[in-house]
Structure formats: C-alpha cells, structure tokens
Amino acid sequence: MATLNENEVKSLNEIAHPSLEAGTRIYGETKVFPDYKANPGEKFLALVHGIAHESSLSYVAVLQAIRAQRKGFETAIYFYGTGAINATAARGYPTIGKSAFGGMMNLNEGIEKYIKEGGKVYVCRFGLGLHGIREEDLIEGTIPCDPLDLQDCLIEYHRSGAFILSTFQI
C-alpha cells in the first residue's frame, strides 16, 4: 500500500467508503410509459453509422433492436459507413474472440444474439471497403449489401410505417 501524507489521509477519511452497502437501492423503478408490444405487421429498423467501441451508440442500437424484436416487431439493423466496422467477426485480442478487457466482445455477442433470435443484419459493402474489411470477416449471418441498397432499405421501411432508429456518430 502507498504511503500517504497527512492531507491525503484526511481527504480519504472525510467521507466513509462505501457510503452505502452493495444492493442498496439508489434509483426508483417506476416505469412511466406502458410496455408497448408490436401490433401485427409493425417493423423496426436500426440504422447505425457509428464506430465500434468509440461510444456506446452502436451497442445501444443493437440492444434497442433486440428489445424491439422481443416486443414482436419485425426488425432489422443496417450498418453503413463507419458502422460496417461493427459487424466484423475478426475482433479480439490477443486472438479472435478473446477479450482483452471486460466488455470488449459485447458488440459481437449482441449482434450474434440478435441474429440467433431471428433478426436481420445488413452491412454496407462500401463501408466494408472503406475500412479494409472483407466479406469473409463478417459475423456469420450478416447480409452484405450494395451501397445503393441503403436508400431503398429506408424507403421500404418508411413505406411500411416502421419505427426507424437512426444513429450517427461523427
């Protein structure tokens, strides 16, 4: 243990730690809105232009798609631009599939779970090419798409009245 000076000890002891025991509730649990379920035929599209692990944007979009799917929506995720990076199966350190830190593989695991539960994942080939990712590097079950498919996908989901979650990271 480090040697502490008088002020460090004083500062450390000003507030007792931990101030609350593990398991102490510090937030309420009241859900404000009803737990909506999809009406027959309703769709949900998560449009993702975010870099893996640069923010929580991409991972939260995957979690939202999983939740919408479990509510009965016909769902899809479309990774485009920098978002295409999210769909690579060649992630890990020191080997593929290994986590160098807790949560490193959350995105891959989320996408794999989403596909396993019946979701569709589209990945823009142009986005792949911009970042040197080959189609054979994609997570199994993801669907590579022509760059021109992005707009037509949006038109299709818009015309169906889908809820479209559009995320964009600069």
VMD Tcl script that builds the backbone (N, CA, C; Angstrom):
set m [mol new atoms 510]
animate dup $m
set s [atomselect $m all]
$s set {name element resname resid chain x y z} {
  {N N MET 1 A 0.836 -1.173 0.000}
  {CA C MET 1 A 0.000 0.000 0.000}
  {C C MET 1 A 0.885 1.242 0.000}
  {N N ALA 2 A 0.441 2.279 -0.691}
  {CA C ALA 2 A 1.207 3.520 -0.796}
  {C C ALA 2 A 1.280 4.230 0.553}
  {N N THR 3 A 2.341 4.966 0.754}
  {CA C THR 3 A 2.475 5.807 1.938}
  {C C THR 3 A 1.741 7.115 1.667}
  {N N LEU 4 A 0.838 7.488 2.569}
  {CA C LEU 4 A 0.025 8.687 2.377}
  {C C LEU 4 A 0.477 9.796 3.311}
  {N N ASN 5 A 0.427 11.041 2.798}
  {CA C ASN 5 A 0.750 12.167 3.657}
  {C C ASN 5 A -0.479 12.545 4.484}
  {N N GLU 6 A -0.322 13.501 5.386}
  {CA C GLU 6 A -1.398 13.869 6.313}
  {C C GLU 6 A -2.662 14.341 5.590}
  {N N ASN 7 A -2.519 15.164 4.562}
  {CA C ASN 7 A -3.698 15.655 3.837}
  {C C ASN 7 A -4.371 14.557 3.018}
  {N N GLU 8 A -3.594 13.640 2.486}
  {CA C GLU 8 A -4.183 12.519 1.750}
  {C C GLU 8 A -5.027 11.652 2.682}
  {N N VAL 9 A -4.515 11.368 3.867}
  {CA C VAL 9 A -5.261 10.589 4.864}
  {C C VAL 9 A -6.511 11.341 5.283}
  {N N LYS 10 A -6.390 12.654 5.535}
  {CA C LYS 10 A -7.538 13.484 5.924}
  {C C LYS 10 A -8.616 13.444 4.840}
  {N N SER 11 A -8.203 13.640 3.599}
  {CA C SER 11 A -9.150 13.634 2.479}
  {C C SER 11 A -9.832 12.272 2.334}
  {N N LEU 12 A -9.049 11.225 2.460}
  {CA C LEU 12 A -9.566 9.862 2.331}
  {C C LEU 12 A -10.613 9.555 3.400}
  {N N ASN 13 A -10.432 10.076 4.604}
  {CA C ASN 13 A -11.318 9.751 5.719}
  {C C ASN 13 A -12.468 10.727 5.935}
  {N N GLU 14 A -12.586 11.760 5.109}
  {CA C GLU 14 A -13.670 12.738 5.278}
  {C C GLU 14 A -15.046 12.112 5.074}
  {N N ILE 15 A -15.156 11.238 4.121}
  {CA C ILE 15 A -16.421 10.558 3.814}
  {C C ILE 15 A -16.183 9.059 3.914}
  {N N ALA 16 A -17.036 8.390 4.682}
  {CA C ALA 16 A -16.893 6.933 4.836}
  {C C ALA 16 A -17.149 6.231 3.506}
  {N N HIS 17 A -16.339 5.225 3.208}
  {CA C HIS 17 A -16.498 4.436 1.980}
  {C C HIS 17 A -16.598 2.974 2.340}
  {N N PRO 18 A -17.456 2.201 1.748}
  {CA C PRO 18 A -18.535 2.711 0.894}
  {C C PRO 18 A -19.596 3.384 1.750}
  {N N SER 19 A -20.229 4.415 1.196}
  {CA C SER 19 A -21.246 5.135 1.958}
  {C C SER 19 A -22.541 4.335 2.038}
  {N N LEU 20 A -22.765 3.457 1.092}
  {CA C LEU 20 A -23.942 2.583 1.076}
  {C C LEU 20 A -23.500 1.155 0.817}
  {N N GLU 21 A -24.214 0.221 1.379}
  {CA C GLU 21 A -23.921 -1.197 1.172}
  {C C GLU 21 A -24.316 -1.610 -0.252}
  {N N ALA 22 A -23.614 -2.589 -0.798}
  {CA C ALA 22 A -23.967 -3.132 -2.109}
  {C C ALA 22 A -25.405 -3.631 -2.052}
  {N N GLY 23 A -26.160 -3.345 -3.089}
  {CA C GLY 23 A -27.554 -3.763 -3.154}
  {C C GLY 23 A -28.533 -2.702 -2.672}
  {N N THR 24 A -28.019 -1.597 -2.113}
  {CA C THR 24 A -28.884 -0.510 -1.667}
  {C C THR 24 A -29.493 0.174 -2.887}
  {N N ARG 25 A -30.802 0.346 -2.855}
  {CA C ARG 25 A -31.490 0.989 -3.983}
  {C C ARG 25 A -31.239 2.488 -3.929}
  {N N ILE 26 A -30.714 3.044 -5.032}
  {CA C ILE 26 A -30.495 4.486 -5.105}
  {C C ILE 26 A -31.310 5.128 -6.229}
  {N N TYR 27 A -32.039 4.320 -6.988}
  {CA C TYR 27 A -32.904 4.820 -8.045}
  {C C TYR 27 A -34.251 4.134 -7.929}
  {N N GLY 28 A -35.310 4.861 -8.281}
  {CA C GLY 28 A -36.647 4.282 -8.301}
  {C C GLY 28 A -36.789 3.295 -9.442}
  {N N GLU 29 A -37.884 2.572 -9.457}
  {CA C GLU 29 A -38.077 1.567 -10.513}
  {C C GLU 29 A -39.401 1.725 -11.250}
  {N N THR 30 A -40.086 2.856 -11.029}
  {CA C THR 30 A -41.367 3.081 -11.692}
  {C C THR 30 A -41.154 3.307 -13.175}
  {N N LYS 31 A -41.817 2.496 -14.001}
  {CA C LYS 31 A -41.780 2.655 -15.454}
  {C C LYS 31 A -42.897 3.631 -15.811}
  {N N VAL 32 A -42.575 4.715 -16.486}
  {CA C VAL 32 A -43.520 5.788 -16.760}
  {C C VAL 32 A -44.467 5.450 -17.908}
  {N N PHE 33 A -43.950 4.853 -18.962}
  {CA C PHE 33 A -44.761 4.540 -20.138}
  {C C PHE 33 A -45.178 3.076 -20.120}
  {N N PRO 34 A -46.301 2.755 -20.786}
  {CA C PRO 34 A -46.718 1.347 -20.876}
  {C C PRO 34 A -45.652 0.520 -21.593}
  {N N ASP 35 A -45.617 -0.768 -21.340}
  {CA C ASP 35 A -44.696 -1.668 -22.021}
  {C C ASP 35 A -45.349 -2.089 -23.331}
  {N N TYR 36 A -45.203 -1.255 -24.345}
  {CA C TYR 36 A -45.850 -1.492 -25.626}
  {C C TYR 36 A -45.322 -2.750 -26.297}
  {N N LYS 37 A -46.189 -3.419 -27.010}
  {CA C LYS 37 A -45.831 -4.549 -27.863}
  {C C LYS 37 A -46.168 -4.149 -29.297}
  {N N ALA 38 A -45.552 -4.819 -30.257}
  {CA C ALA 38 A -45.823 -4.513 -31.653}
  {C C ALA 38 A -47.224 -4.938 -32.032}
  {N N ASN 39 A -47.857 -4.142 -32.863}
  {CA C ASN 39 A -49.105 -4.551 -33.490}
  {C C ASN 39 A -48.734 -5.438 -34.674}
  {N N PRO 40 A -49.629 -6.314 -35.101}
  {CA C PRO 40 A -49.311 -7.193 -36.235}
  {C C PRO 40 A -48.764 -6.406 -37.432}
  {N N GLY 41 A -47.619 -6.871 -37.941}
  {CA C GLY 41 A -47.024 -6.284 -39.139}
  {C C GLY 41 A -46.133 -5.076 -38.899}
  {N N GLU 42 A -46.002 -4.602 -37.653}
  {CA C GLU 42 A -45.162 -3.430 -37.413}
  {C C GLU 42 A -43.683 -3.786 -37.527}
  {N N LYS 43 A -42.903 -2.807 -38.015}
  {CA C LYS 43 A -41.481 -3.024 -38.249}
  {C C LYS 43 A -40.640 -2.012 -37.477}
  {N N PHE 44 A -39.379 -2.386 -37.255}
  {CA C PHE 44 A -38.396 -1.554 -36.569}
  {C C PHE 44 A -37.088 -1.688 -37.325}
  {N N LEU 45 A -36.457 -0.558 -37.650}
  {CA C LEU 45 A -35.161 -0.560 -38.321}
  {C C LEU 45 A -34.191 0.278 -37.501}
  {N N ALA 46 A -33.039 -0.291 -37.151}
  {CA C ALA 46 A -31.962 0.459 -36.511}
  {C C ALA 46 A -30.918 0.734 -37.577}
  {N N LEU 47 A -30.714 2.000 -37.865}
  {CA C LEU 47 A -29.749 2.439 -38.866}
  {C C LEU 47 A -28.524 2.936 -38.105}
  {N N VAL 48 A -27.359 2.292 -38.311}
  {CA C VAL 48 A -26.196 2.572 -37.470}
  {C C VAL 48 A -25.002 3.047 -38.295}
  {N N HIS 49 A -24.553 4.264 -37.994}
  {CA C HIS 49 A -23.340 4.830 -38.569}
  {C C HIS 49 A -22.471 5.241 -37.388}
  {N N GLY 50 A -21.927 4.265 -36.693}
  {CA C GLY 50 A -21.121 4.527 -35.508}
  {C C GLY 50 A -20.000 3.531 -35.414}
  {N N ILE 51 A -18.874 3.985 -34.909}
  {CA C ILE 51 A -17.683 3.150 -34.826}
  {C C ILE 51 A -17.727 2.275 -33.574}
  {N N ALA 52 A -17.454 1.008 -33.761}
  {CA C ALA 52 A -17.429 0.072 -32.641}
  {C C ALA 52 A -16.483 0.564 -31.558}
  {N N HIS 53 A -16.947 0.554 -30.332}
  {CA C HIS 53 A -16.155 0.873 -29.138}
  {C C HIS 53 A -15.712 2.324 -29.024}
  {N N GLU 54 A -16.129 3.208 -29.932}
  {CA C GLU 54 A -15.802 4.626 -29.796}
  {C C GLU 54 A -16.856 5.351 -28.969}
  {N N SER 55 A -17.983 4.749 -28.818}
  {CA C SER 55 A -19.052 5.253 -27.951}
  {C C SER 55 A -19.988 4.084 -27.719}
  {N N SER 56 A -21.025 4.313 -26.948}
  {CA C SER 56 A -21.993 3.238 -26.732}
  {C C SER 56 A -23.058 3.215 -27.817}
  {N N LEU 57 A -23.003 4.145 -28.763}
  {CA C LEU 57 A -24.030 4.316 -29.783}
  {C C LEU 57 A -24.370 3.006 -30.505}
  {N N SER 58 A -23.384 2.325 -31.029}
  {CA C SER 58 A -23.640 1.104 -31.804}
  {C C SER 58 A -24.203 -0.004 -30.928}
  {N N TYR 59 A -23.632 -0.177 -29.750}
  {CA C TYR 59 A -24.088 -1.235 -28.855}
  {C C TYR 59 A -25.520 -0.975 -28.378}
  {N N VAL 60 A -25.826 0.259 -28.049}
  {CA C VAL 60 A -27.186 0.595 -27.608}
  {C C VAL 60 A -28.182 0.374 -28.742}
  {N N ALA 61 A -27.802 0.676 -29.976}
  {CA C ALA 61 A -28.689 0.423 -31.119}
  {C C ALA 61 A -28.987 -1.074 -31.246}
  {N N VAL 62 A -27.983 -1.911 -31.032}
  {CA C VAL 62 A -28.193 -3.365 -31.072}
  {C C VAL 62 A -29.128 -3.788 -29.938}
  {N N LEU 63 A -28.911 -3.256 -28.752}
  {CA C LEU 63 A -29.793 -3.586 -27.619}
  {C C LEU 63 A -31.230 -3.145 -27.889}
  {N N GLN 64 A -31.401 -1.975 -28.508}
  {CA C GLN 64 A -32.744 -1.497 -28.847}
  {C C GLN 64 A -33.408 -2.427 -29.866}
  {N N ALA 65 A -32.644 -2.897 -30.836}
  {CA C ALA 65 A -33.192 -3.812 -31.841}
  {C C ALA 65 A -33.599 -5.141 -31.207}
  {N N ILE 66 A -32.779 -5.647 -30.287}
  {CA C ILE 66 A -33.123 -6.890 -29.582}
  {C C ILE 66 A -34.427 -6.696 -28.817}
  {N N ARG 67 A -34.541 -5.575 -28.118}
  {CA C ARG 67 A -35.751 -5.321 -27.319}
  {C C ARG 67 A -36.976 -5.199 -28.218}
  {N N ALA 68 A -36.842 -4.463 -29.334}
  {CA C ALA 68 A -37.969 -4.314 -30.262}
  {C C ALA 68 A -38.383 -5.670 -30.830}
  {N N GLN 69 A -37.395 -6.499 -31.135}
  {CA C GLN 69 A -37.690 -7.838 -31.666}
  {C C GLN 69 A -38.463 -8.669 -30.638}
  {N N ARG 70 A -38.066 -8.575 -29.400}
  {CA C ARG 70 A -38.745 -9.322 -28.341}
  {C C ARG 70 A -40.149 -8.778 -28.073}
  {N N LYS 71 A -40.407 -7.544 -28.479}
  {CA C LYS 71 A -41.745 -6.960 -28.351}
  {C C LYS 71 A -42.639 -7.339 -29.532}
  {N N GLY 72 A -42.074 -8.087 -30.488}
  {CA C GLY 72 A -42.871 -8.575 -31.603}
  {C C GLY 72 A -42.711 -7.826 -32.910}
  {N N PHE 73 A -41.827 -6.835 -32.955}
  {CA C PHE 73 A -41.598 -6.113 -34.209}
  {C C PHE 73 A -40.795 -6.971 -35.176}
  {N N GLU 74 A -41.046 -6.811 -36.458}
  {CA C GLU 74 A -40.163 -7.361 -37.485}
  {C C GLU 74 A -39.004 -6.383 -37.558}
  {N N THR 75 A -37.805 -6.836 -37.229}
  {CA C THR 75 A -36.687 -5.909 -37.043}
  {C C THR 75 A -35.538 -6.149 -38.007}
  {N N ALA 76 A -34.749 -5.103 -38.168}
  {CA C ALA 76 A -33.508 -5.188 -38.934}
  {C C ALA 76 A -32.548 -4.131 -38.410}
  {N N ILE 77 A -31.266 -4.423 -38.534}
  {CA C ILE 77 A -30.209 -3.464 -38.256}
  {C C ILE 77 A -29.446 -3.269 -39.553}
  {N N TYR 78 A -29.135 -2.027 -39.889}
  {CA C TYR 78 A -28.369 -1.738 -41.100}
  {C C TYR 78 A -27.129 -0.950 -40.699}
  {N N PHE 79 A -25.948 -1.585 -40.813}
  {CA C PHE 79 A -24.686 -0.927 -40.532}
  {C C PHE 79 A -24.140 -0.355 -41.840}
  {N N TYR 80 A -23.868 0.944 -41.845}
  {CA C TYR 80 A -23.328 1.568 -43.051}
  {C C TYR 80 A -22.206 2.533 -42.685}
  {N N GLY 81 A -21.403 2.922 -43.683}
  {CA C GLY 81 A -20.267 3.803 -43.421}
  {C C GLY 81 A -19.369 3.200 -42.362}
  {N N THR 82 A -18.983 4.019 -41.376}
  {CA C THR 82 A -18.133 3.516 -40.305}
  {C C THR 82 A -18.827 2.421 -39.498}
  {N N GLY 83 A -20.145 2.384 -39.549}
  {CA C GLY 83 A -20.903 1.360 -38.831}
  {C C GLY 83 A -20.593 -0.057 -39.287}
  {N N ALA 84 A -20.112 -0.189 -40.524}
  {CA C ALA 84 A -19.779 -1.523 -41.044}
  {C C ALA 84 A -18.726 -2.213 -40.177}
  {N N ILE 85 A -17.890 -1.412 -39.514}
  {CA C ILE 85 A -16.850 -1.968 -38.645}
  {C C ILE 85 A -17.465 -2.842 -37.544}
  {N N ASN 86 A -18.674 -2.519 -37.135}
  {CA C ASN 86 A -19.330 -3.248 -36.046}
  {C C ASN 86 A -19.551 -4.724 -36.351}
  {N N ALA 87 A -19.674 -5.060 -37.602}
  {CA C ALA 87 A -20.073 -6.413 -37.989}
  {C C ALA 87 A -18.909 -7.366 -38.226}
  {N N THR 88 A -17.699 -6.974 -37.867}
  {CA C THR 88 A -16.559 -7.859 -38.104}
  {C C THR 88 A -16.461 -8.954 -37.038}
  {N N ALA 89 A -16.239 -10.160 -37.521}
  {CA C ALA 89 A -16.044 -11.295 -36.623}
  {C C ALA 89 A -14.587 -11.396 -36.194}
  {N N ALA 90 A -13.711 -10.620 -36.822}
  {CA C ALA 90 A -12.274 -10.711 -36.567}
  {C C ALA 90 A -11.850 -9.782 -35.433}
  {N N ARG 91 A -12.687 -9.665 -34.404}
  {CA C ARG 91 A -12.389 -8.803 -33.260}
  {C C ARG 91 A -11.891 -9.665 -32.111}
  {N N GLY 92 A -10.960 -9.137 -31.354}
  {CA C GLY 92 A -10.436 -9.815 -30.177}
  {C C GLY 92 A -8.965 -9.538 -29.995}
  {N N TYR 93 A -8.477 -9.849 -28.817}
  {CA C TYR 93 A -7.046 -9.709 -28.549}
  {C C TYR 93 A -6.703 -10.559 -27.337}
  {N N PRO 94 A -5.691 -11.340 -27.391}
  {CA C PRO 94 A -4.660 -11.450 -28.416}
  {C C PRO 94 A -5.052 -12.352 -29.584}
  {N N THR 95 A -6.195 -12.992 -29.468}
  {CA C THR 95 A -6.682 -13.812 -30.568}
  {C C THR 95 A -8.144 -13.456 -30.831}
  {N N ILE 96 A -8.628 -13.807 -31.994}
  {CA C ILE 96 A -10.016 -13.558 -32.350}
  {C C ILE 96 A -10.927 -14.207 -31.309}
  {N N GLY 97 A -11.898 -13.428 -30.851}
  {CA C GLY 97 A -12.880 -13.932 -29.905}
  {C C GLY 97 A -12.488 -13.801 -28.446}
  {N N LYS 98 A -11.265 -13.381 -28.167}
  {CA C LYS 98 A -10.817 -13.209 -26.781}
  {C C LYS 98 A -10.951 -11.744 -26.386}
  {N N SER 99 A -11.309 -11.510 -25.132}
  {CA C SER 99 A -11.457 -10.144 -24.629}
  {C C SER 99 A -10.211 -9.701 -23.892}
  {N N ALA 100 A -9.650 -8.584 -24.316}
  {CA C ALA 100 A -8.504 -8.007 -23.616}
  {C C ALA 100 A -8.984 -7.216 -22.398}
  {N N PHE 101 A -10.271 -6.860 -22.383}
  {CA C PHE 101 A -10.868 -6.133 -21.255}
  {C C PHE 101 A -12.346 -6.499 -21.201}
  {N N GLY 102 A -12.930 -6.354 -20.036}
  {CA C GLY 102 A -14.338 -6.681 -19.867}
  {C C GLY 102 A -15.213 -5.865 -20.795}
  {N N GLY 103 A -16.076 -6.515 -21.530}
  {CA C GLY 103 A -16.980 -5.831 -22.444}
  {C C GLY 103 A -16.461 -5.688 -23.862}
  {N N MET 104 A -15.243 -6.097 -24.106}
  {CA C MET 104 A -14.664 -5.929 -25.447}
  {C C MET 104 A -15.500 -6.637 -26.520}
  {N N MET 105 A -16.082 -7.766 -26.183}
  {CA C MET 105 A -16.837 -8.545 -27.167}
  {C C MET 105 A -18.353 -8.323 -27.066}
  {N N ASN 106 A -18.787 -7.333 -26.276}
  {CA C ASN 106 A -20.223 -7.095 -26.114}
  {C C ASN 106 A -20.942 -6.894 -27.437}
  {N N LEU 107 A -20.344 -6.105 -28.326}
  {CA C LEU 107 A -20.991 -5.810 -29.594}
  {C C LEU 107 A -21.168 -7.072 -30.432}
  {N N ASN 108 A -20.097 -7.846 -30.561}
  {CA C ASN 108 A -20.197 -9.095 -31.322}
  {C C ASN 108 A -21.245 -10.021 -30.710}
  {N N GLU 109 A -21.188 -10.171 -29.392}
  {CA C GLU 109 A -22.143 -11.056 -28.716}
  {C C GLU 109 A -23.571 -10.570 -28.895}
  {N N GLY 110 A -23.781 -9.252 -28.858}
  {CA C GLY 110 A -25.110 -8.701 -29.060}
  {C C GLY 110 A -25.632 -8.953 -30.459}
  {N N ILE 111 A -24.782 -8.743 -31.460}
  {CA C ILE 111 A -25.180 -8.981 -32.854}
  {C C ILE 111 A -25.477 -10.466 -33.061}
  {N N GLU 112 A -24.640 -11.332 -32.529}
  {CA C GLU 112 A -24.853 -12.780 -32.671}
  {C C GLU 112 A -26.155 -13.205 -31.996}
  {N N LYS 113 A -26.434 -12.670 -30.813}
  {CA C LYS 113 A -27.679 -12.982 -30.104}
  {C C LYS 113 A -28.881 -12.503 -30.921}
  {N N TYR 114 A -28.787 -11.297 -31.447}
  {CA C TYR 114 A -29.867 -10.718 -32.240}
  {C C TYR 114 A -30.177 -11.586 -33.465}
  {N N ILE 115 A -29.135 -12.009 -34.164}
  {CA C ILE 115 A -29.326 -12.878 -35.341}
  {C C ILE 115 A -29.923 -14.217 -34.917}
  {N N LYS 116 A -29.396 -14.790 -33.836}
  {CA C LYS 116 A -29.890 -16.083 -33.347}
  {C C LYS 116 A -31.382 -16.014 -32.998}
  {N N GLU 117 A -31.821 -14.852 -32.497}
  {CA C GLU 117 A -33.228 -14.680 -32.133}
  {C C GLU 117 A -34.103 -14.275 -33.320}
  {N N GLY 118 A -33.523 -14.259 -34.524}
  {CA C GLY 118 A -34.319 -14.037 -35.725}
  {C C GLY 118 A -34.174 -12.688 -36.393}
  {N N GLY 119 A -33.261 -11.853 -35.922}
  {CA C GLY 119 A -33.083 -10.531 -36.523}
  {C C GLY 119 A -32.235 -10.573 -37.781}
  {N N LYS 120 A -32.449 -9.569 -38.631}
  {CA C LYS 120 A -31.656 -9.420 -39.852}
  {C C LYS 120 A -30.656 -8.298 -39.651}
  {N N VAL 121 A -29.419 -8.536 -40.096}
  {CA C VAL 121 A -28.369 -7.524 -40.016}
  {C C VAL 121 A -27.815 -7.313 -41.420}
  {N N TYR 122 A -27.943 -6.075 -41.896}
  {CA C TYR 122 A -27.414 -5.687 -43.196}
  {C C TYR 122 A -26.125 -4.904 -42.985}
  {N N VAL 123 A -25.146 -5.108 -43.888}
  {CA C VAL 123 A -23.865 -4.422 -43.790}
  {C C VAL 123 A -23.497 -3.877 -45.167}
  {N N CYS 124 A -23.211 -2.590 -45.227}
  {CA C CYS 124 A -22.874 -1.940 -46.489}
  {C C CYS 124 A -21.485 -2.355 -46.969}
  {N N ARG 125 A -21.424 -2.854 -48.181}
  {CA C ARG 125 A -20.139 -3.281 -48.758}
  {C C ARG 125 A -19.186 -2.106 -48.947}
  {N N PHE 126 A -19.718 -0.935 -49.243}
  {CA C PHE 126 A -18.863 0.240 -49.396}
  {C C PHE 126 A -18.200 0.579 -48.061}
  {N N GLY 127 A -18.973 0.517 -46.970}
  {CA C GLY 127 A -18.421 0.744 -45.635}
  {C C GLY 127 A -17.328 -0.265 -45.303}
  {N N LEU 128 A -17.543 -1.515 -45.719}
  {CA C LEU 128 A -16.517 -2.536 -45.506}
  {C C LEU 128 A -15.242 -2.169 -46.257}
  {N N GLY 129 A -15.417 -1.799 -47.532}
  {CA C GLY 129 A -14.276 -1.460 -48.370}
  {C C GLY 129 A -13.502 -0.260 -47.856}
  {N N LEU 130 A -14.216 0.730 -47.309}
  {CA C LEU 130 A -13.545 1.910 -46.759}
  {C C LEU 130 A -12.592 1.565 -45.627}
  {N N HIS 131 A -12.892 0.486 -44.919}
  {CA C HIS 131 A -12.115 0.130 -43.741}
  {C C HIS 131 A -11.319 -1.161 -43.899}
  {N N GLY 132 A -11.236 -1.671 -45.127}
  {CA C GLY 132 A -10.410 -2.846 -45.386}
  {C C GLY 132 A -10.939 -4.124 -44.772}
  {N N ILE 133 A -12.254 -4.201 -44.604}
  {CA C ILE 133 A -12.861 -5.402 -44.023}
  {C C ILE 133 A -13.442 -6.242 -45.164}
  {N N ARG 134 A -13.041 -7.483 -45.207}
  {CA C ARG 134 A -13.519 -8.396 -46.254}
  {C C ARG 134 A -14.848 -9.003 -45.843}
  {N N GLU 135 A -15.646 -9.404 -46.812}
  {CA C GLU 135 A -16.929 -10.038 -46.501}
  {C C GLU 135 A -16.743 -11.297 -45.671}
  {N N GLU 136 A -15.664 -12.027 -45.915}
  {CA C GLU 136 A -15.443 -13.249 -45.135}
  {C C GLU 136 A -15.084 -12.943 -43.681}
  {N N ASP 137 A -14.812 -11.661 -43.363}
  {CA C ASP 137 A -14.536 -11.253 -41.985}
  {C C ASP 137 A -15.809 -10.917 -41.200}
  {N N LEU 138 A -16.959 -10.969 -41.849}
  {CA C LEU 138 A -18.216 -10.587 -41.203}
  {C C LEU 138 A -18.709 -11.648 -40.217}
  {N N ILE 139 A -19.450 -11.191 -39.237}
  {CA C ILE 139 A -20.127 -12.095 -38.310}
  {C C ILE 139 A -21.082 -12.956 -39.113}
  {N N GLU 140 A -21.069 -14.241 -38.849}
  {CA C GLU 140 A -21.918 -15.182 -39.579}
  {C C GLU 140 A -23.381 -14.777 -39.477}
  {N N GLY 141 A -24.044 -14.749 -40.622}
  {CA C GLY 141 A -25.459 -14.410 -40.657}
  {C C GLY 141 A -25.741 -12.972 -41.044}
  {N N THR 142 A -24.692 -12.119 -41.061}
  {CA C THR 142 A -24.914 -10.751 -41.522}
  {C C THR 142 A -25.014 -10.749 -43.044}
  {N N ILE 143 A -25.764 -9.801 -43.586}
  {CA C ILE 143 A -26.077 -9.779 -45.023}
  {C C ILE 143 A -25.385 -8.593 -45.682}
  {N N PRO 144 A -24.348 -8.848 -46.515}
  {CA C PRO 144 A -23.685 -7.753 -47.216}
  {C C PRO 144 A -24.627 -7.127 -48.247}
  {N N CYS 145 A -24.566 -5.791 -48.366}
  {CA C CYS 145 A -25.468 -5.081 -49.279}
  {C C CYS 145 A -24.699 -4.114 -50.165}
  {N N ASP 146 A -25.221 -3.910 -51.348}
  {CA C ASP 146 A -24.712 -2.910 -52.270}
  {C C ASP 146 A -24.914 -1.524 -51.648}
  {N N PRO 147 A -24.017 -0.573 -51.880}
  {CA C PRO 147 A -24.202 0.766 -51.317}
  {C C PRO 147 A -25.542 1.407 -51.691}
  {N N LEU 148 A -26.073 1.068 -52.859}
  {CA C LEU 148 A -27.349 1.647 -53.281}
  {C C LEU 148 A -28.535 1.069 -52.511}
  {N N ASP 149 A -28.325 -0.024 -51.790}
  {CA C ASP 149 A -29.412 -0.630 -51.011}
  {C C ASP 149 A -29.824 0.220 -49.814}
  {N N LEU 150 A -28.918 1.046 -49.286}
  {CA C LEU 150 A -29.235 1.823 -48.089}
  {C C LEU 150 A -30.482 2.675 -48.294}
  {N N GLN 151 A -30.507 3.457 -49.347}
  {CA C GLN 151 A -31.661 4.323 -49.570}
  {C C GLN 151 A -32.925 3.516 -49.812}
  {N N ASP 152 A -32.814 2.432 -50.580}
  {CA C ASP 152 A -34.002 1.619 -50.849}
  {C C ASP 152 A -34.493 0.906 -49.596}
  {N N CYS 153 A -33.592 0.532 -48.709}
  {CA C CYS 153 A -33.995 -0.049 -47.429}
  {C C CYS 153 A -34.799 0.979 -46.628}
  {N N LEU 154 A -34.290 2.200 -46.576}
  {CA C LEU 154 A -35.007 3.259 -45.862}
  {C C LEU 154 A -36.383 3.516 -46.467}
  {N N ILE 155 A -36.455 3.532 -47.788}
  {CA C ILE 155 A -37.749 3.731 -48.461}
  {C C ILE 155 A -38.700 2.597 -48.107}
  {N N GLU 156 A -38.204 1.359 -48.162}
  {CA C GLU 156 A -39.053 0.205 -47.849}
  {C C GLU 156 A -39.589 0.286 -46.419}
  {N N TYR 157 A -38.711 0.557 -45.464}
  {CA C TYR 157 A -39.157 0.616 -44.074}
  {C C TYR 157 A -40.043 1.833 -43.817}
  {N N HIS 158 A -39.746 2.965 -44.453}
  {CA C HIS 158 A -40.597 4.144 -44.320}
  {C C HIS 158 A -41.999 3.866 -44.849}
  {N N ARG 159 A -42.068 3.275 -46.029}
  {CA C ARG 159 A -43.377 2.984 -46.630}
  {C C ARG 159 A -44.190 2.001 -45.805}
  {N N SER 160 A -43.510 1.156 -45.042}
  {CA C SER 160 A -44.236 0.186 -44.213}
  {C C SER 160 A -44.703 0.819 -42.905}
  {N N GLY 161 A -44.279 2.074 -42.656}
  {CA C GLY 161 A -44.650 2.737 -41.413}
  {C C GLY 161 A -43.771 2.336 -40.248}
  {N N ALA 162 A -42.592 1.815 -40.535}
  {CA C ALA 162 A -41.689 1.324 -39.493}
  {C C ALA 162 A -41.211 2.444 -38.585}
  {N N PHE 163 A -40.878 2.047 -37.363}
  {CA C PHE 163 A -40.147 2.927 -36.450}
  {C C PHE 163 A -38.693 2.818 -36.878}
  {N N ILE 164 A -38.083 3.941 -37.236}
  {CA C ILE 164 A -36.687 3.931 -37.683}
  {C C ILE 164 A -35.827 4.662 -36.661}
  {N N LEU 165 A -34.933 3.923 -36.034}
  {CA C LEU 165 A -33.963 4.481 -35.102}
  {C C LEU 165 A -32.701 4.771 -35.900}
  {N N SER 166 A -32.409 6.042 -36.106}
  {CA C SER 166 A -31.243 6.424 -36.913}
  {C C SER 166 A -30.172 6.980 -35.989}
  {N N THR 167 A -29.027 6.330 -35.964}
  {CA C THR 167 A -27.914 6.768 -35.127}
  {C C THR 167 A -26.764 7.183 -36.027}
  {N N PHE 168 A -26.056 8.224 -35.612}
  {CA C PHE 168 A -24.953 8.717 -36.436}
  {C C PHE 168 A -23.877 9.269 -35.522}
  {N N GLN 169 A -22.669 8.833 -35.724}
  {CA C GLN 169 A -21.526 9.292 -34.940}
  {C C GLN 169 A -20.515 9.920 -35.874}
  {N N ILE 170 A -20.043 11.081 -35.511}
  {CA C ILE 170 A -19.051 11.764 -36.341}
  {C C ILE 170 A -17.663 11.431 -35.830}
}
mol reanalyze $m
mol bondsrecalc $m
mol representation Tube
mol addrep $m
